[in-house]
Amino acid sequence: MDAIRVGLISCWYKEKSCGIFAHNLASALQELGVNINVISANCLCFRDDPFRPDLFFSPCHKIKFADFYWKPSPRLISYIRSIGELTGDSLKGRTYLKKTPPFPILHYQQTQGSFGFLPLLSFLSYPTQAKRVVAVHEIDAVQRRLKVRSRDIPTVWLNKIYHKADAVIVQNRAFKEAIEGLGVDSKKVHIIPHGTHIPKLGTSNISYNWIQENQRPRIVFCGGHHLTSGKGFDVFLRALLILKAHDITPSVMIYGLNAGYGQEQGRKTICELKIDNPIEWFDYKSDDSLFQELQRALCMVIPYTKSEAGTAVTAAMANAVPVIATRNVGLPEYLGRAGLYIEEDDPYDLADKMRILIHDPKARETLGSQLHQRAYALYGWDTVAKKTLDLYKSLLGGEGQRIRVNPAIAKC
């Protein structure tokens, strides 16, 4: 059987957003006939459950790295650990190349930890016959500067390493401009948006009936790993206080967080501002569980000033949930004219937009329907996979588009 063979280097932790992304992309590519082999490794998520089979998708080629990540300890031990971490990261990319079978395409998902920028440096530094594709999900702080004691050392020059990749994928034009601003050649950069499953919905989303049923409106906020950094969480909380002054107290679901990644600081801020809205913290384990919760929501609020938002907005769009958002981080590219936009750092503007959706069922239904149609047309995983496959084919060229699969490799 002829097929394109791809080694997908990615977090494959079943209960994390980056692992879920990789699984969805790989599954959609397999539907198009691509032979996917996953290459994964232990990372920050594996300290408590190292390589538990039930937390991985299959097939998965696993690599074990030494764990030097920082933990509270005396200064000397912390210093030794940091040296070990830097040294380990500098070798991880080479290990990905050496310990995996030869693939015509190696697709590196740049997130963090074992799949961050430092391992990418060595992954791109060593020669290989494979075409190397890098999908950048997060820009690491070290790509801009390195802080040593109280001194900031510019490190933008490190981004020249991307020029050794055959292609760099980002999810929107705003991200493309950001990475080009770090010195990456625009000819290398390709835009392929975040994808989503598209559930079948009825003529109207269940959330449209909440107000008529005299139930408390439910507003969703995507917290991700870093709730209090660049997501406008404090703006959202102040907007809730403004609504409360008008006797409007919606319930709130904050999702995407697990303990240790900003939830504690978020709870502290809620307490300091004396927010008494009913608040639920939801750490979803699958798309299905998230979609069930979204279909009970009146709207999603994304007052981001930075941070990737494609995961959140495409999920909301797929479930016909109206979205209130800033014009930052490529949000208008996803939402188009169906987004309800606000100025950044303006809780009064946000409160006004939430009040509009709470009191206007027709506006909710119109915006939700438009977003669902847009998600169906542009952001289904089948569409994203097709764009990714087209890029693979363009890199392999005419003769490389159809490659005979070695049965021994196909089973690994």
C-alpha positions in Angstrom: 0.0 0.0 0.0 1.3 3.4 -1.0 0.9 6.3 1.5 2.7 9.3 2.9 4.5 8.4 6.1 4.8 11.0 8.9 6.5 10.9 12.3 4.5 13.2 14.5 6.7 14.4 17.4 4.3 15.6 20.1 2.9 15.4 23.6 0.6 12.5 23.5 -0.8 12.8 27.1 -4.4 11.9 26.7 -5.8 14.4 29.1 -4.0 17.6 28.0 -4.9 20.0 25.3 -1.7 19.6 23.3 -2.1 15.8 23.4 -5.8 16.1 22.4 -4.8 18.4 19.5 -2.2 15.9 18.3 -4.7 13.0 18.5 -7.4 14.9 16.5 -4.9 16.0 13.8 -3.4 12.5 13.5 -6.9 10.9 13.3 -8.0 13.2 10.6 -4.8 12.7 8.6 -5.3 8.9 8.9 -8.7 9.4 7.4 -7.0 10.9 4.4 -4.7 7.9 4.0 -1.6 9.3 5.8 0.4 6.7 7.8 1.0 8.4 11.2 3.5 7.2 13.7 3.7 9.2 16.9 6.9 10.0 18.7 6.4 11.1 22.3 8.4 11.4 25.5 8.0 12.1 29.2 7.5 15.7 30.1 6.1 18.0 32.8 2.9 16.0 32.9 4.6 12.7 33.7 5.9 13.3 37.2 3.0 11.6 38.9 2.0 9.1 36.1 5.1 8.3 34.1 4.1 6.5 30.9 0.8 5.1 32.1 -0.5 3.3 29.1 -4.1 4.5 29.6 -2.9 8.1 29.3 -1.5 7.5 25.8 -3.0 7.0 22.4 -1.8 4.1 20.3 0.4 3.6 18.3 3.0 5.7 20.1 6.8 5.4 20.0 7.9 6.5 23.5 11.3 7.9 24.5 12.4 8.2 28.1 14.3 11.4 29.2 16.0 12.1 32.5 13.8 14.5 34.6 15.8 17.6 35.6 12.9 20.0 35.9 12.9 22.5 38.7 11.6 21.6 42.1 11.9 23.5 45.4 15.3 22.9 46.8 18.4 24.6 48.2 20.0 27.1 45.8 23.0 24.9 44.9 20.8 21.9 44.0 18.5 24.1 42.0 21.5 25.5 40.1 22.7 21.9 39.3 19.2 20.9 38.2 18.9 23.9 35.9 22.2 23.0 34.3 21.0 19.4 33.9 17.7 20.7 32.4 19.4 22.9 29.8 21.8 20.1 28.9 19.0 17.6 28.7 16.9 19.8 26.5 19.8 20.5 24.2 20.0 16.7 23.5 16.3 15.9 23.2 15.9 17.0 19.6 18.8 14.9 18.5 17.3 11.9 20.4 14.1 12.3 18.5 16.1 12.0 15.2 18.2 9.1 16.3 15.7 6.9 18.1 12.9 6.9 15.6 12.5 5.1 12.3 13.3 7.0 9.1 10.2 9.0 7.9 10.0 11.2 4.8 8.3 13.8 7.1 8.9 14.7 10.7 6.3 17.0 12.1 7.3 18.6 15.4 4.6 20.2 17.6 6.3 23.0 19.5 4.6 23.5 22.8 6.6 23.3 26.0 8.8 21.0 28.1 10.2 18.1 26.1 8.5 19.6 23.0 9.5 23.2 23.6 11.9 25.5 21.8 15.2 24.2 23.4 14.6 20.7 22.1 13.7 22.2 18.8 17.1 23.8 18.6 18.8 20.4 18.5 16.1 18.8 16.4 16.8 21.3 13.6 20.5 21.5 14.1 21.4 17.9 13.2 21.2 16.7 9.5 18.4 14.4 8.4 17.0 13.3 5.0 13.5 13.9 6.3 11.5 17.0 5.6 11.0 18.8 8.9 7.8 20.6 9.7 7.4 22.7 12.9 4.0 23.7 14.2 4.5 26.5 16.7 1.7 26.5 19.3 3.6 28.7 21.9 6.5 31.1 21.6 8.9 30.3 24.4 10.2 33.2 26.6 13.8 32.2 25.7 13.1 33.0 22.1 13.0 36.7 23.1 15.4 37.0 26.0 17.2 35.0 28.6 17.3 36.4 32.2 20.5 35.7 34.1 20.3 37.1 37.6 19.1 40.6 37.0 20.4 40.9 33.5 18.3 40.4 30.3 20.2 38.9 27.4 18.5 39.3 24.0 18.1 35.9 22.3 16.1 36.7 19.1 19.0 35.5 17.0 18.1 32.0 18.2 15.0 32.1 16.0 17.2 31.7 12.9 17.1 28.0 13.7 13.6 28.0 12.1 15.3 28.6 8.7 16.5 25.0 8.9 13.0 23.7 8.9 11.3 23.0 5.6 8.1 24.6 6.8 6.8 26.4 9.9 3.0 26.3 10.7 1.2 28.9 12.7 -2.6 29.2 13.4 -3.4 32.7 12.2 -2.0 35.8 10.6 -1.4 37.5 14.0 0.9 34.6 15.0 2.6 34.8 11.6 3.4 38.4 12.1 4.7 37.7 15.6 7.1 35.0 14.5 8.2 37.0 11.5 8.9 39.8 14.0 11.4 37.5 15.7 13.3 37.2 12.4 11.7 34.1 10.8 11.6 34.1 7.0 8.0 34.7 5.9 8.5 32.2 3.0 8.9 29.5 5.6 5.7 30.3 7.5 2.3 28.7 6.6 -1.1 29.4 8.2 -3.2 26.4 9.1 -5.9 27.2 11.7 -6.8 25.2 14.8 -9.4 22.6 14.1 -12.4 21.3 15.9 -15.0 18.5 15.7 -18.3 19.8 14.5 -21.2 18.2 16.4 -24.7 17.9 14.9 -26.9 20.6 16.5 -30.6 21.2 16.3 -32.2 24.4 14.9 -31.1 26.1 18.1 -28.5 25.6 20.8 -29.9 24.5 24.2 -28.3 27.6 25.7 -30.8 29.9 23.9 -33.6 28.6 26.1 -31.9 29.3 29.5 -33.4 32.7 30.1 -36.9 31.7 29.1 -36.7 28.8 31.6 -35.8 31.3 34.4 -32.4 29.6 34.9 -29.3 31.5 35.7 -27.3 32.3 32.6 -24.0 30.5 32.3 -20.9 32.2 31.0 -17.8 30.3 30.0 -14.2 31.4 30.3 -11.2 29.4 28.9 -8.4 29.6 31.5 -5.9 27.3 29.9 -2.6 26.7 31.8 -2.0 30.4 32.6 -5.2 31.9 33.8 -3.8 35.2 35.1 -1.4 35.9 32.2 -2.6 37.6 29.1 -6.2 36.3 29.3 -7.9 39.4 30.8 -9.2 37.3 33.7 -9.2 40.3 36.0 -11.1 42.3 33.4 -13.7 39.6 33.3 -14.1 39.5 37.1 -14.5 43.3 37.2 -17.2 43.0 34.5 -19.0 40.6 36.7 -19.0 43.1 39.5 -20.5 45.7 37.1 -23.3 43.2 36.1 -23.9 42.6 39.8 -24.6 46.3 40.3 -27.4 45.8 37.8 -28.7 42.7 39.6 -27.3 40.3 37.0 -25.3 37.4 38.5 -24.6 34.8 35.9 -22.9 31.5 36.8 -19.4 31.0 35.5 -17.5 28.0 34.2 -13.7 28.3 34.0 -12.2 25.4 32.1 -8.9 24.1 30.9 -7.1 24.5 34.2 -5.5 21.9 36.4 -4.1 22.6 39.8 -0.8 24.3 39.9 -1.2 26.2 36.6 -2.8 29.4 37.8 -6.0 28.2 39.5 -4.7 29.1 42.9 -3.9 32.7 41.8 -7.3 32.8 40.1 -9.1 31.8 43.3 -7.1 34.4 45.2 -8.1 37.1 42.8 -11.8 36.1 43.0 -11.6 36.3 46.8 -9.9 39.7 46.8 -12.5 41.2 44.5 -15.3 39.5 46.5 -16.8 37.8 43.5 -19.8 35.8 44.7 -21.1 34.5 41.4 -21.5 30.7 41.3 -18.2 29.5 39.8 -17.3 26.0 38.5 -13.8 24.9 37.7 -13.9 22.3 34.9 -10.8 20.4 33.8 -12.1 18.5 30.8 -10.7 15.1 29.7 -12.2 14.9 26.2 -13.8 17.0 23.5 -17.1 15.3 24.2 -17.2 16.3 27.9 -16.2 19.9 27.0 -18.9 20.1 24.2 -21.6 18.9 26.7 -20.7 21.8 29.0 -20.4 24.4 26.2 -23.9 23.5 24.9 -25.2 24.6 28.3 -23.5 28.0 28.0 -25.1 31.3 27.1 -21.8 32.7 25.7 -18.0 32.4 25.9 -15.8 35.4 27.0 -12.3 35.8 25.5 -10.9 39.2 26.6 -7.4 38.0 25.8 -4.4 40.4 25.3 -2.1 37.5 24.4 -2.0 33.7 24.4 -3.3 31.3 21.8 -7.1 31.2 21.6 -7.9 29.0 18.6 -8.6 26.0 20.8 -11.3 27.9 22.8 -13.0 29.8 20.0 -13.3 26.9 17.5 -14.9 24.7 20.2 -17.4 27.5 21.0 -18.1 28.1 17.3 -18.7 24.4 16.7 -21.3 24.4 19.4 -23.0 27.6 18.3 -22.0 29.4 21.4 -21.7 33.2 20.9 -18.3 34.6 21.6 -17.3 38.0 23.2 -13.7 38.7 22.3 -11.0 41.3 21.9 -9.4 41.9 18.5 -6.1 40.4 19.7 -4.3 37.2 19.0 -6.0 36.5 15.7 -9.5 36.3 17.2 -11.2 38.3 14.3 -9.7 35.8 11.9 -11.5 33.0 13.5 -14.8 34.7 14.4 -15.2 37.0 11.4 -18.2 39.3 11.5 -20.0 36.9 13.9 -17.8 37.8 16.9 -19.0 40.4 19.4 -15.9 42.5 19.9 -14.7 44.6 22.9 -11.8 46.8 23.6 -9.1 45.2 25.7 -8.8 46.0 29.4 -12.3 47.5 29.4 -14.6 45.8 31.9 -17.5 48.2 31.2 -17.5 47.3 27.5 -17.4 43.6 28.4 -20.2 44.0 30.9 -22.3 45.8 28.2 -21.8 43.0 25.7 -22.6 40.3 28.2 -25.8 42.2 29.2 -26.8 42.4 25.5 -26.5 38.6 25.1 -28.2 37.9 28.4 -31.3 39.9 27.5 -31.5 39.3 23.7 -32.2 35.7 22.7 -32.4 36.6 19.0 -28.9 38.1 19.0 -27.6 34.9 20.7 -29.3 32.7 18.2 -28.1 34.7 15.2 -24.5 34.9 16.3 -24.4 31.3 17.4 -25.8 30.1 14.1 -23.3 32.2 12.1 -20.4 30.9 14.2 -21.5 27.3 13.8 -21.7 27.7 10.0 -18.3 29.4 9.9 -16.8 26.5 12.0 -18.3 23.9 9.6 -16.9 25.6 6.6 -13.4 26.5 7.8 -12.3 24.7 11.0 -13.4 21.1 10.9 -10.6 18.7 11.5 -11.1 17.2 8.0 -10.4 20.7 6.5 -7.4 21.3 8.7 -6.0 17.9 7.9 -6.4 18.5 4.1 -4.4 21.7 4.4 -1.7 19.9 6.4 -1.6 17.1 3.8 -1.3 19.6 0.9 1.7 21.1 2.7 3.3 17.6 3.1 2.8 16.9 -0.6 4.3 20.2 -1.6 7.4 19.5 0.5 7.8 16.0 -0.9 7.4 17.0 -4.5 6.0 15.0 -7.3 8.0 11.8 -6.8 7.8 11.9 -3.0 4.0 12.2 -2.8 3.6 8.5 -3.1 6.1 6.5 -1.0 6.2 2.8 -0.5 5.6 1.9 3.1 8.1 -0.5 4.8 5.7 -3.0 6.6 8.2 -3.2 9.5 8.0 0.6 10.0 4.3 0.8 9.5 3.8 -1.4 12.5 6.0 0.5 14.9 
